[in-house]
Amino acid sequence: MSIDRKIDFIGKSKTLLIVSAVLVGLSIILCFVLGFNFGIDFTGGTEMQIRAEGVSIDTMREILKPYNTTDIQQFEGKSNEYLVRFKNISTTDDATINSFISAVGAKFSDAKILKTHFDSQVGDRIEIWFDKDIDTEALTELAKTGNVPILDKDFLKYNKVGDRSIYRLMLKGLTYEIVNVINQANPSSEADLVRVELVGPKVGEKLRFTAIQAVLYSLIAILIYIAFRFNFQFAPGAVIALFHDVMIALGIWAVFRIPFDLTIVAALLTIVGYSINDTIVIYDRIRENLNNQNAGRDLAEKMNTSLNETLSRTLLTSATTLLSTLALLVFGGEIIRGFALMMSIGVIVGSYSSLFVAAPLTLLFEHMKNRGNAA
């Protein structure tokens, strides 16, 4: 048994479209002015999951204060487990290494340096190639006086290839340093490195650009799909509604400084897919009712009829999806929390735009087109 609803969605949308336009404009300004709290996926850095018995969150912050941390979070229900993010992935920098290599060149002026290698994206070794053997004790002393963070033991590797003498100095990586400093501050229990992720700044910059491309390409593909699936009159409204959903979600992210990483990009693309699915169901019903005289006298009435007929489906789908995302938000843990929050916002905003943005915009564009033809 169908319920005869007569909610005036099109009438209410006139005011709501203005509100939506203001919110989208404000979100764009906030995104440019405030920017985003990018995670290590986009800025580069290190993320570690560390288990340390007997170390409180305040003690952990104090211990790691000198190491350029961006965020330290405690896992819910696990008083001894922490998620720590660092801006850097190496314990040294190019300037220190370049100074050391210059000192090596001056010290061993009778030997020719054929090649040097140090990758600050990884920061685990310095490689120097000579045309003959050199004094390894003098090389070690230079490394120590030059504040090069070599390992406590087995730090020097030597290899002879033809007439080339290759020396590799193995460095203390950031993970080694962090675990070591926690153990020194808490000798009663040994810290355990559960998980570590490293992203170099160049890779992060490329991922950021690729993420923007992914969202834009998805919107273009949807525009083309709807133009062929229905007709071009429906496509702009749907794409603008999707842009509306994405920008409002991004505006919230910018204001509250929530970490923005690849999982958030995945959530944005999922929101786009979810929202367009809801919009297509409504568009399909509008197309069915275009030739139905009982659905209304004009396009506005037929749209209202279609929106009322699909309202139950829209609300039930949104409610069940929202329950799932809220469950992930509450019980899913720290790693998936950002994704769940973005999805929850997206479901609410996407359902709103399907009812009050997509179809009303289509009607607006149709009126503009008719006025143009009449002129």
C-alpha positions as CSV (number, residue, x, y, z in Angstrom):
1,M,0.0,0.0,0.0
2,S,1.6,3.3,-1.1
3,I,1.4,6.4,1.1
4,D,0.2,9.5,-0.6
5,R,2.8,12.1,0.3
6,K,2.6,15.7,-1.0
7,I,5.7,17.3,0.4
8,D,6.7,20.3,-1.7
9,F,10.4,19.5,-2.2
10,I,10.7,21.9,-5.2
11,G,9.1,24.8,-3.3
12,K,11.3,24.3,-0.2
13,S,14.4,23.9,-2.4
14,K,14.3,27.6,-3.5
15,T,15.5,28.7,-0.1
16,L,17.7,25.6,0.5
17,L,19.5,26.1,-2.8
18,I,20.6,29.6,-1.6
19,V,21.7,28.1,1.8
20,S,23.6,25.3,-0.1
21,A,25.3,27.8,-2.4
22,V,26.4,29.9,0.7
23,L,27.7,26.7,2.4
24,V,29.7,25.6,-0.7
25,G,31.1,29.0,-1.2
26,L,32.1,29.2,2.5
27,S,33.7,25.7,2.3
28,I,35.8,26.7,-0.7
29,I,37.1,29.8,1.1
30,L,37.8,27.8,4.2
31,C,39.7,25.1,2.2
32,F,41.9,27.8,0.6
33,V,42.4,29.9,3.8
34,L,42.7,27.2,6.4
35,G,44.0,24.4,4.2
36,F,44.0,20.8,5.4
37,N,45.7,18.9,8.2
38,F,47.4,16.5,5.7
39,G,48.5,13.2,7.0
40,I,51.9,11.6,6.1
41,D,50.3,10.1,2.9
42,F,50.4,13.6,1.4
43,T,53.2,15.4,3.3
44,G,55.6,12.6,3.8
45,G,56.8,11.3,7.2
46,T,56.6,8.3,9.4
47,E,53.6,6.7,11.2
48,M,54.4,4.2,13.9
49,Q,52.2,2.0,16.1
50,I,54.1,1.4,19.3
51,R,53.3,-0.8,22.2
52,A,54.9,0.4,25.5
53,E,54.0,-1.1,28.8
54,G,53.9,1.3,31.7
55,V,54.2,4.5,29.6
56,S,51.3,7.0,29.9
57,I,50.2,9.3,27.0
58,D,51.7,12.3,28.8
59,T,55.0,10.5,29.3
60,M,55.0,9.4,25.7
61,R,54.5,13.0,24.5
62,E,57.4,14.2,26.8
63,I,59.7,11.5,25.5
64,L,59.1,12.2,21.9
65,K,58.9,16.0,22.1
66,P,62.3,16.5,20.5
67,Y,61.5,14.3,17.5
68,N,59.2,16.6,15.5
69,T,56.0,14.6,16.2
70,T,52.8,15.8,14.6
71,D,50.3,13.6,16.5
72,I,50.3,11.1,19.3
73,Q,47.1,9.1,19.9
74,Q,46.3,6.4,22.3
75,F,44.3,3.4,21.0
76,E,40.9,3.0,22.7
77,G,40.8,0.1,25.1
78,K,44.6,-0.3,24.9
79,S,46.3,1.9,27.5
80,N,49.8,0.8,26.4
81,E,49.4,1.2,22.6
82,Y,50.0,4.4,20.7
83,L,49.8,5.8,17.2
84,V,52.6,8.3,16.6
85,R,53.2,10.4,13.5
86,F,56.4,12.3,12.6
87,K,57.1,14.8,9.9
88,N,60.4,13.3,9.1
89,I,61.4,9.7,8.1
90,S,65.1,10.1,8.8
91,T,67.2,11.1,11.9
92,T,69.5,13.3,9.8
93,D,69.3,15.7,6.9
94,D,71.0,16.5,3.7
95,A,73.0,19.4,5.2
96,T,74.6,17.2,7.8
97,I,75.5,14.5,5.3
98,N,76.8,17.0,2.8
99,S,79.0,18.5,5.5
100,F,80.3,15.0,6.4
101,I,81.1,14.1,2.8
102,S,83.0,17.4,2.3
103,A,85.0,16.6,5.5
104,V,85.7,13.1,4.1
105,G,86.9,14.6,0.8
106,A,89.3,17.0,2.7
107,K,90.5,14.2,5.0
108,F,91.3,11.7,2.2
109,S,92.5,14.2,-0.4
110,D,94.9,11.6,-1.8
111,A,91.9,9.3,-2.7
112,K,89.4,10.3,-5.3
113,I,85.7,10.1,-4.5
114,L,84.0,8.5,-7.5
115,K,80.4,8.5,-6.2
116,T,78.3,9.4,-3.1
117,H,74.8,8.4,-2.3
118,F,72.4,9.4,0.5
119,D,68.6,9.3,0.2
120,S,67.0,11.5,2.8
121,Q,63.7,9.8,1.8
122,V,64.9,6.7,3.5
123,G,67.9,7.9,5.5
124,D,69.3,4.4,6.3
125,R,72.8,4.6,4.8
126,I,75.6,6.8,3.3
127,E,77.5,5.3,0.4
128,I,80.9,6.6,-0.7
129,W,83.0,5.1,-3.6
130,F,86.7,5.7,-3.7
131,D,89.3,4.8,-6.3
132,K,91.4,3.1,-3.6
133,D,91.2,1.9,0.0
134,I,91.1,4.4,2.9
135,D,91.6,4.4,6.7
136,T,88.3,3.1,8.1
137,E,89.1,4.2,11.6
138,A,89.6,7.8,10.4
139,L,86.3,7.5,8.4
140,T,84.5,6.3,11.6
141,E,86.0,9.2,13.6
142,L,84.8,11.7,11.1
143,A,81.3,10.3,11.2
144,K,81.2,10.6,15.0
145,T,82.5,14.1,15.1
146,G,80.2,15.1,12.3
147,N,77.1,14.0,14.3
148,V,76.2,11.3,11.7
149,P,73.9,8.9,13.5
150,I,75.7,5.6,12.7
151,L,74.7,2.4,14.3
152,D,76.3,1.4,17.6
153,K,77.8,-1.7,16.0
154,D,78.2,-3.3,12.5
155,F,77.7,0.1,11.0
156,L,80.5,0.0,8.3
157,K,80.2,-2.2,5.2
158,Y,83.1,-2.5,2.8
159,N,83.0,-3.9,-0.7
160,K,85.7,-4.0,-3.4
161,V,84.4,-3.9,-7.1
162,G,87.3,-3.8,-9.5
163,D,89.4,-0.8,-8.7
164,R,86.5,0.8,-6.7
165,S,86.4,0.7,-2.9
166,I,82.8,1.1,-1.7
167,Y,82.1,2.1,1.9
168,R,78.6,2.0,3.4
169,L,77.9,3.6,6.7
170,M,74.6,2.2,8.2
171,L,72.6,4.8,10.0
172,K,70.1,4.7,12.9
173,G,66.7,5.0,11.3
174,L,63.9,6.9,13.0
175,T,62.2,3.7,14.1
176,Y,65.5,2.5,15.7
177,E,65.9,5.9,17.5
178,I,62.3,6.1,18.8
179,V,62.2,2.6,20.2
180,N,65.6,3.1,21.8
181,V,64.7,6.4,23.5
182,I,61.4,4.9,24.9
183,N,63.4,2.0,26.3
184,Q,65.9,4.3,27.9
185,A,63.0,6.3,29.6
186,N,61.2,3.1,30.6
187,P,63.9,0.4,31.3
188,S,61.4,-1.9,33.1
189,S,59.7,-2.9,29.9
190,E,60.8,-3.1,26.3
191,A,58.9,-1.1,23.7
192,D,57.5,-3.1,20.7
193,L,57.1,-1.6,17.2
194,V,53.8,-3.1,16.0
195,R,53.6,-1.3,12.6
196,V,55.5,1.4,10.7
197,E,54.7,3.3,7.5
198,L,57.2,5.6,5.7
199,V,56.3,8.1,2.9
200,G,58.8,10.4,1.3
201,P,57.8,14.1,0.7
202,K,58.0,13.7,-3.1
203,V,55.8,10.7,-3.0
204,G,53.4,12.5,-0.8
205,E,53.2,15.5,-3.1
206,K,52.5,13.1,-6.1
207,L,49.8,11.3,-4.1
208,R,48.1,14.6,-3.3
209,F,48.0,15.6,-6.9
210,T,46.7,12.1,-7.9
211,A,44.0,12.3,-5.3
212,I,42.7,15.5,-6.7
213,Q,42.7,14.0,-10.2
214,A,40.8,10.9,-9.0
215,V,37.9,13.1,-7.6
216,L,37.8,15.3,-10.7
217,Y,37.9,12.4,-13.1
218,S,35.1,10.7,-11.2
219,L,32.9,13.8,-11.5
220,I,33.6,14.1,-15.3
221,A,32.9,10.4,-15.8
222,I,29.6,10.7,-14.0
223,L,28.6,13.8,-16.1
224,I,29.2,11.8,-19.3
225,Y,27.3,8.7,-17.9
226,I,24.2,10.6,-16.9
227,A,24.2,12.5,-20.2
228,F,24.0,9.2,-22.1
229,R,21.9,7.3,-19.5
230,F,19.2,9.9,-19.4
231,N,19.8,13.1,-21.4
232,F,22.1,16.1,-21.0
233,Q,19.4,18.1,-19.1
234,F,19.9,15.8,-16.1
235,A,23.7,15.8,-16.0
236,P,24.6,19.3,-14.7
237,G,22.3,19.1,-11.7
238,A,23.7,15.7,-10.6
239,V,27.4,16.7,-11.0
240,I,26.8,20.1,-9.1
241,A,25.0,18.1,-6.3
242,L,28.1,15.8,-6.1
243,F,30.4,18.8,-6.0
244,H,28.2,20.3,-3.3
245,D,28.5,17.1,-1.2
246,V,32.3,16.9,-1.6
247,M,32.9,20.6,-0.8
248,I,30.7,20.7,2.3
249,A,32.5,17.6,3.6
250,L,35.9,19.1,2.9
251,G,34.8,22.4,4.5
252,I,34.1,20.5,7.7
253,W,37.5,18.8,7.5
254,A,39.3,22.1,7.1
255,V,37.5,23.7,10.1
256,F,38.0,20.9,12.5
257,R,41.6,20.1,11.4
258,I,40.9,16.4,11.1
259,P,43.8,14.5,9.6
260,F,43.4,14.2,5.8
261,D,45.0,11.1,4.3
262,L,44.3,8.5,1.5
263,T,41.5,6.9,3.5
264,I,39.7,10.2,3.4
265,V,40.1,10.3,-0.4
266,A,38.7,6.8,-0.5
267,A,35.7,8.0,1.6
268,L,35.2,11.0,-0.8
269,L,35.0,8.7,-3.8
270,T,32.7,6.4,-1.9
271,I,30.5,9.4,-1.1
272,V,30.4,10.3,-4.8
273,G,29.3,6.8,-5.7
274,Y,26.7,6.6,-3.0
275,S,25.2,10.0,-3.7
276,I,25.0,9.5,-7.5
277,N,23.3,6.1,-6.9
278,D,20.6,7.8,-4.9
279,T,20.2,10.6,-7.4
280,I,19.9,8.2,-10.3
281,V,17.0,6.4,-8.6
282,I,15.2,9.7,-8.3
283,Y,16.1,10.7,-11.9
284,D,14.8,7.4,-13.2
285,R,11.4,8.0,-11.5
286,I,11.3,11.5,-12.9
287,R,11.9,10.1,-16.4
288,E,9.1,7.6,-15.9
289,N,6.7,10.3,-14.8
290,L,7.5,12.7,-17.6
291,N,4.8,11.0,-19.8
292,N,2.5,10.2,-16.8
293,Q,-0.4,12.8,-16.8
294,N,-1.4,11.7,-13.3
295,A,2.0,12.7,-11.9
296,G,1.4,16.4,-12.4
297,R,0.6,19.2,-14.8
298,D,4.2,20.4,-15.4
299,L,7.8,19.4,-14.8
300,A,7.9,20.9,-11.2
301,E,4.8,18.9,-10.1
302,K,6.1,15.7,-11.7
303,M,9.5,16.1,-9.9
304,N,7.6,16.6,-6.6
305,T,5.6,13.4,-7.3
306,S,8.8,11.5,-8.1
307,L,10.6,12.8,-5.0
308,N,7.7,11.8,-2.8
309,E,7.4,8.4,-4.4
310,T,11.1,7.6,-3.8
311,L,11.3,9.2,-0.4
312,S,10.8,5.9,1.5
313,R,13.6,4.3,-0.4
314,T,15.9,7.3,0.1
315,L,15.3,7.4,3.8
316,L,15.6,3.7,4.4
317,T,18.8,3.4,2.4
318,S,20.3,6.4,4.1
319,A,19.4,5.3,7.6
320,T,20.8,1.8,7.2
321,T,24.0,3.1,5.6
322,L,24.3,5.7,8.3
323,L,23.9,3.1,11.1
324,S,26.8,1.1,9.5
325,T,29.1,4.1,9.3
326,L,28.3,5.2,12.8
327,A,29.0,1.7,14.1
328,L,32.4,1.9,12.4
329,L,32.9,5.4,13.9
330,V,32.2,4.2,17.4
331,F,33.7,0.7,17.4
332,G,36.1,0.7,14.4
333,G,39.1,2.0,16.2
334,E,41.5,4.9,15.4
335,I,42.7,3.7,12.0
336,I,39.3,3.7,10.4
337,R,37.7,6.6,12.3
338,G,38.4,9.3,9.7
339,F,36.9,7.2,7.0
340,A,33.8,6.4,9.0
341,L,33.3,10.1,10.0
342,M,33.7,11.2,6.4
343,M,31.2,8.6,5.2
344,S,28.7,9.6,7.9
345,I,28.9,13.2,6.9
346,G,28.6,12.1,3.2
347,V,25.5,10.0,3.7
348,I,23.7,12.9,5.4
349,V,24.8,15.5,3.0
350,G,24.3,13.2,0.0
351,S,20.7,12.3,1.0
352,Y,19.9,16.0,1.4
353,S,21.4,16.9,-2.0
354,S,19.5,14.2,-3.8
355,L,16.2,15.6,-2.5
356,F,16.9,19.4,-2.4
357,V,19.7,20.1,-4.9
358,A,20.0,17.7,-7.8
359,A,16.4,17.7,-9.1
360,P,15.7,21.4,-8.3
361,L,18.8,22.4,-10.2
362,T,17.7,20.3,-13.2
363,L,14.4,22.2,-13.1
364,L,16.2,25.5,-12.9
365,F,18.4,24.7,-15.9
366,E,15.3,23.6,-17.8
367,H,13.6,26.9,-17.1
368,M,16.7,28.8,-18.2
369,K,16.8,26.7,-21.4
370,N,13.1,27.5,-22.1
371,R,13.7,31.2,-21.5
372,G,16.6,31.1,-23.9
373,N,14.6,29.4,-26.6
374,A,11.7,31.8,-26.1
375,A,14.0,34.8,-26.5
